[in-house]
Amino acid sequence: MVLIIDFSSQCFEYSYWSMDIQEWACHSRFIRVMPNTPAAVGLATSVISLGAMATKNDGEIIGKLFGAIGKVWTADEKLFDAITGLSGSEPAYMYLAIEALADGGVAAGLPRELALGFRNRVADMGKHPGQLKDDVASPGGTSIAGIHELEKASFRGILMNAVVAASKRSRELSQS
C-alpha cells in the first residue's frame, strides 16, 4: 500500500500499486509514504518521499505521524520500487521463514505454540543480523550445521530473488 498525502487539499489517497510521485505533480504539496504491516503493532518501517513542492515542515509532520507506529526513513522517489520489494514485502518473507522454522519444530516433535515461541526480534538486539547469526553459530555447533544446509539450498538467494521479483512487479504495476 502506498499513501499519498496532499497538503494543499488535505486528501488521503490509498493505492495498491506503485506509482511515480511525479505523476502527482498537479498537486502542489504531497508526500508519498510506504508503511508496512508491522505498523499494526508499532513496529513499522515507513519510508517517505517528498514531492517537489512539499516543505521540510511537511516532511517533519508526516515523520512524526508515522513515527508513532515505528521507524521512519526518507528516500528518493526513484528508490520506491526497491523499497516496495523489500520494506513492503519483507514482513511476508520473514513470516514465511518464521512459519517454516516453526513447522520444522513441529516436525521435530514440538507443540506448535512452543515452536512459534522461539522467534526473536532482531531489531531489538542492536546488532547487524550477520553478527547476531555469528553470535549464535558456534564453531562446529548445531546452528552452523543448520546454516550450512540453508546455504546449500540457496536460502539467501531465494530471499534475494523474492525482493528483486517484488521490486520488478512494482515497476510493472507503476507503468500500467
C-alpha positions in Angstrom: 0.0 0.0 0.0 1.2 3.5 -0.8 -0.2 6.5 0.9 -0.1 9.9 -0.8 -0.7 12.9 1.3 -1.6 16.2 -0.4 -1.2 19.1 2.0 -2.9 21.5 -0.4 -6.3 19.7 -0.3 -5.9 17.5 2.8 -6.8 14.4 0.8 -5.5 11.0 1.5 -5.1 8.6 -1.4 -4.6 4.9 -1.0 -3.1 2.9 -3.8 -2.3 -0.8 -4.0 0.3 -0.4 -6.7 3.4 1.6 -7.1 3.2 4.9 -8.9 5.8 7.6 -9.5 5.4 10.6 -7.3 5.8 12.9 -10.2 2.5 11.6 -11.6 1.0 13.6 -8.7 2.8 16.8 -9.9 -0.5 18.6 -10.4 -0.9 18.5 -6.6 1.1 21.4 -5.1 2.4 19.7 -1.9 2.4 16.0 -1.4 4.4 13.2 0.2 4.5 9.6 -0.7 4.6 7.1 2.2 5.3 3.4 2.1 4.4 1.9 5.5 4.4 -1.9 6.1 2.2 -4.2 8.1 4.2 -4.3 11.3 2.6 -0.8 11.8 -0.3 -2.7 13.4 1.9 -3.4 16.4 4.0 -0.2 16.4 7.0 -1.8 14.6 6.6 -0.3 11.1 9.4 0.8 8.8 7.8 3.6 6.9 9.6 5.4 4.0 8.7 8.8 2.9 9.5 10.8 -0.3 8.7 14.5 -0.5 7.1 15.8 -3.7 8.8 18.8 -5.3 6.7 21.4 -3.6 6.5 19.7 -0.2 8.3 21.6 2.6 10.7 20.4 5.2 8.0 21.1 7.7 5.5 18.9 5.8 8.1 16.1 5.9 8.6 16.6 9.7 4.8 16.4 10.3 4.5 13.2 8.4 7.7 11.9 10.0 6.1 12.5 13.5 2.8 10.9 12.4 4.4 7.7 11.1 7.0 7.8 13.8 4.2 6.9 16.2 3.9 3.5 14.6 7.6 2.7 14.1 10.7 4.0 12.4 10.6 6.5 9.5 13.2 6.9 6.7 13.3 9.4 3.9 14.3 8.2 0.5 14.4 9.5 -3.1 11.4 8.6 -5.2 13.5 6.6 -7.6 14.1 4.0 -4.9 10.4 3.3 -4.2 10.1 0.2 -6.4 13.0 -1.4 -4.5 11.5 -0.1 -1.2 8.3 -1.8 -2.1 10.1 -5.0 -2.9 11.9 -5.0 0.4 10.1 -3.0 3.1 6.6 -3.6 1.7 7.2 -7.3 1.1 9.8 -8.2 3.7 7.4 -8.9 6.5 5.7 -11.6 4.4 9.1 -13.2 3.7 10.0 -13.1 7.4 6.6 -14.5 8.4 7.1 -17.3 5.9 10.6 -18.0 7.3 9.3 -18.0 10.9 6.4 -20.3 9.9 8.8 -22.7 8.1 11.1 -22.7 11.2 8.1 -23.4 13.4 7.0 -26.2 11.0 10.4 -27.7 11.4 10.0 -27.6 15.2 6.6 -29.3 14.9 8.1 -31.9 12.6 10.8 -32.5 15.3 8.1 -33.1 17.9 7.4 -29.7 19.5 3.8 -28.4 20.0 3.2 -25.5 17.6 2.7 -22.9 20.3 6.1 -23.7 21.7 7.7 -23.8 18.3 6.4 -20.4 17.5 7.6 -19.0 20.8 11.2 -19.2 19.8 11.2 -16.3 17.3 13.3 -13.3 18.3 13.0 -9.6 17.3 16.3 -8.8 15.6 15.7 -5.0 15.7 15.7 -5.1 19.5 19.1 -6.7 19.6 21.0 -3.7 18.4 23.4 -5.6 16.2 23.7 -6.4 12.5 21.8 -9.6 11.6 25.1 -11.2 10.4 26.7 -10.5 13.7 23.7 -11.9 15.5 23.9 -15.1 13.4 27.6 -15.4 14.1 26.9 -14.9 17.9 24.6 -17.9 17.7 26.6 -20.1 15.3 29.5 -21.5 17.4 32.2 -23.4 15.6 31.2 -26.9 14.8 27.8 -26.4 16.5 24.3 -27.2 15.6 23.4 -23.7 14.3 26.2 -23.6 11.8 25.2 -27.1 10.7 21.7 -25.8 10.0 23.0 -22.7 8.3 25.2 -24.9 6.1 22.0 -26.7 5.0 20.2 -23.4 4.4 23.1 -22.2 2.3 23.3 -25.4 0.3 19.6 -24.8 -0.6 20.4 -21.2 -1.6 18.2 -19.8 1.2 19.7 -16.2 0.9 19.5 -16.3 -2.8 15.8 -17.3 -2.7 15.1 -14.4 -0.3 17.1 -12.0 -2.5 15.2 -13.3 -5.6 11.9 -12.6 -3.9 12.9 -9.0 -3.2 14.0 -8.5 -6.8 10.8 -10.1 -8.1 8.6 -7.9 -5.9 10.6 -4.8 -7.0 10.2 -5.7 -10.7 6.5 -6.3 -10.2 6.2 -2.9 -8.5 7.8 -1.3 -11.6 5.5 -3.2 -13.9 2.4 -2.0 -12.0 3.6 1.6 -12.0 3.9 1.5 -15.8 0.4 0.1 -16.4 
